[in-house]
């Protein structure tokens, strides 16, 4: 079972994907994580992508598609029960390219799940996030505050605000989503592949709706 998990930044795609990985033995493929890893390793794609990501903009399609193709090709036999694309595709061009990947690498996308979340909620969620510099754990100043302000509960590391989670960057990310990614909802609706899920509910209710959708497959 291969699925696309769609939704604006901050909709909870990563959290829901992690739950699906645990329960269904799927592999999460997060393009955001792949770019951040490339940046840490200072590969050429990491240097290029950081230039766009830190301002909340999308990495150009050519670079993104190439990275995803290489990753899929290299790992095609290691995906367990299938994979969850988290954060890809994000443009119509990427969606078309993914169809070409399906043909050339011989896999099929079974469903597209879209998490629908109110924009005001997203702004609060994203700009309140804090990440541990050391272990990567995430907290939220309102919804999941650390025991000691600025300090990670898990490892004592320093918490910081990701450059793309500042208020200015969040604004750009949301408007980028509106302009470039939202049109994918209609694209997949017209193909009869889309399930819309109310992402304003609690984390557990969102997950239960996703599960219902997958079980129906
Ligand atoms: P995310 O963690 O999914 O929010 O992604 C972080 C950043 O990585 C985004 O703001 C973009 O700059 C970049 N990125 C991730 N996925 C894509 C994609 N499919 N297309 C272009 N840029 C992407």
Boltz pocket constraint, residues with backbone or C-beta under 6 A from the ligand:
constraints:
  - pocket:
      binder: B
      contacts: [[A, 9], [A, 31], [A, 32], [A, 33], [A, 35], [A, 49], [A, 52], [A, 53], [A, 54], [A, 56], [A, 57], [A, 58], [A, 59], [A, 60], [A, 64], [A, 86], [A, 87], [A, 88], [A, 89], [A, 90], [A, 91], [A, 94], [A, 164], [A, 173]]
      max_distance: 6.0
